[in-house]
């Protein structure tokens, strides 16, 4: 199966801080699945490293107060194009991110407070029938009738 995966979870240095971490449990998936790395922020035109950003309602704002919503939307749309191109029915995305977060994201106050919600990319993928999970709970995708074990 082809599965979209946040590139930072595959060790690509594309997080806002310039880092990335190869997650062993995700690396293990490479033995049986084709993992397609994506970084919606870079696909949307943002640099790495970049100023931290959080969702504030329908907008995405940096800690410095810059509105980066359009770059996040562009990146989400490019990620959806890749999902369609590779016929991906599932995605494993970086938790809590304003782009990739699934179920819980930072609340926009830049104080480390989590709230219910999805990042821009996670939301768009879900709206288009892609099953989305975070790096700590992707095994639960089985409940969505997609067996990735």
N, C-alpha and C positions, 0 to 999 in steps of 0.2 A: 504494500500500500504506500502511496505517496502521502506524506504528512508534512505540513508546514511547521517549522520550528523557529522560535525566536533565535536569531543568529548568536546572540550573546550567550545563550544556553549551550551552544556548541563551541564556545571558547573564542568566538570572534570578538575583538575589542571594539564594540560598537555601542555600549551602554553610554548614557549621558556623561558618566565619569571617565569614559575612555576604556573601561574594563570589559571583561567577559569571563565566563567560567564554564569550562567543559563539565557538564553534569554527568556523572558516571551512569546514572539510571537512564538518561536519554541517549548517551553513547551506546548503551546496550541495545537500544532499538535499531541501531544501524545494521545489526546482524540480520534483521528480518524485514526492514522497511527502508524505503527511500526517503530520507529526510531532506526537505527543501528549506535552507536557511533564509530567513527574511529579517530585515530590520526596517520596519515601517517608517521610523524617523529618518533614516538615511534615504529611503525610497522617496520620502516627501521633500528631500532637499536640505535637511538639517545636518550640520557638521557634528563631528565627534572629536573631542568632547564638546558638550553643549551645556548650557545653563539648565538646571533642573526645572521641570515643568509639571503642572498638575491640572486636572480637569476642574473647572469652576462652572458647573452647570453644563451648558452646551459648548463652552469655550475651553481652550487649553491655553494657560498663561504660564510664562516663566516666572521664576522667583523674583526676577528683576522687573516684572510687570509687562513684558512684551507678549502680545497676542500671537501665538504660533498655531492657531486653530487650522488655518488653511494648509500648512505643511503637514499637520497630522491627518487631515482629511485626504490630502493627495497621497500620502503614504499608505493609508488604509485602502484607498482605491487601487493602488498599484499592487498591494498585497492580495486583494481580491482577484485581480487579473491573474496573478501567479497561481492562486488556488484553482481558478477555472482552467488555466492552461495545463496544469498537471492533474486536474480532476481530483483535487484533495478534498476529502470528506471530513478531515480532522486537522486540528492545529494545537500545538503545545506552545503556549506563549508565556512570556515573563510576567510573573505575578506583580500586582500593585501598580504597574506602569500606566501612565495616562494614555498610552497607545495599546498596549498588549494586555493589561490587567483584565482578569476575568472574575467577576463576582465581588471582588473587593479592590478598591483603588484608594489612593490618598484623597483627602477631602478638599484639597485646594487651599488649605491654610498654611502649608509648608511647615507643619508642626509634627508630622509623622502620624497623623490621625487617619485611620482607615474608615471608609464608609462603603455601603453597598453600591455597586455600580460596575460598569465595564469601561475599559479604555476604548478609544475611537475605533481602532482596528478590530478588537475583539467584538465590539458591538456590530460592526458592519459584516464581519464574517458570520456571526450568528444569524443576522437578519437574512443572510443568503444561504442558509442551510448547512454551514460548516460547524461541526461540533468542536467547541473550544474548551481547553482545560489549561490550568497553570502547571508549572513544573513540579509542584508538590502533590498534585492530585490527578495527574493524567491517567493513572490506572483506573480511575472511576469512569473513564470514557466507555468502558464496557457497558455501563448502565445505559448509555446512549445507543446501544446495539451496534457499536463498532468495536470489534475485538482487535486490540493492538498488541496483545500479549504474544 
